[in-house]
């Protein structure tokens, strides 16, 4: 999975900059070299969060991704072992 160029602190900073209404969303996106779709996706995920909450959210998402990968690998190993055990030698 591709990693983000922006940290959680930077994302929250960009969203806070947009809420001040000094610039339009299009100008903010152009300034930070992101698409409007990315801005709105970030707003849906990180909108209203403080920096420490955003860090925690990102850490939990990373841990969840890692654990899902481990479960998938274990399920694959279990299926392989069952297949080997069912064969007649």
N, C-alpha and C positions, 0 to 999 in steps of 0.2 A: 504494500500500500504506500502511496506517495505521501511523504510527510509535508507538513505545512511550512511555508517560508516564514510564517508569523507565529510568535509565541502567544500564549494566552494573554499576557499583559498587553502585547501590541494590539491584539484583536479588541480587547476591552477598551483600550485607548482610542482606537479608530471609531468604535461604536459610540463612545462618549463624545468624541469630537463631532460626530454626526448629530447627536441629540442636542448639542448647543445651537444648532441651526445657523451657524455662521456661513456654512457652505451647503450647497445642494448635495444630494446623494451622488449624483453623477460627477460633480467636482471632487468629492472626497475619493470616489473610486478611481478617478483619473490620477489624483495626487498620489495615491498609495499603490497604483498599478494593479488593481483588482477589478473583477467584473461586478456588475450590480447584482448578479445572481449570487456571487460569493458573499457580498455584503448582506443581502437578505437572509442567506443561509446562516451566517454568523449571528445576525440579529435574532433569528429564531432559536439558535442554540445558546448564545451567550447574552442575550438581551436582559438587562436588569441585574446582571451578576457583577460582583466586585472582583478585583484582581485575584484575591486569594481563593474565592469560590471558583473562578474560572480555572485556576491552576489545579484545584482539587478535582474538578470535573474532567479535565484532560487526563489527569493521572488515573482516575477511575476508568475512563474509556480505554486507556492503554492497558491497564491490568485486565479488564474484561476481554479485550482482544487477545491478549496472551493466554488467558485461561481457556477461551474458546478454542484456540489452536491446540492446546494440550489435550482437551477433551476429544477433539476430532482425531488427533494422532492416536490416542488410546483406543478409540472406537475402531479405528482402522486395524490396529494391532490385534484387538480382540476378535474382530471378524476374520482376520488371517489365521489366528490360532484355532478358531472354531472350524474353519475350512480344512486345516491340516488334520485336526482331530477326527473329522468325519470321514476322511479318506480310508479306504480299505487297503491295507498293505499286503 
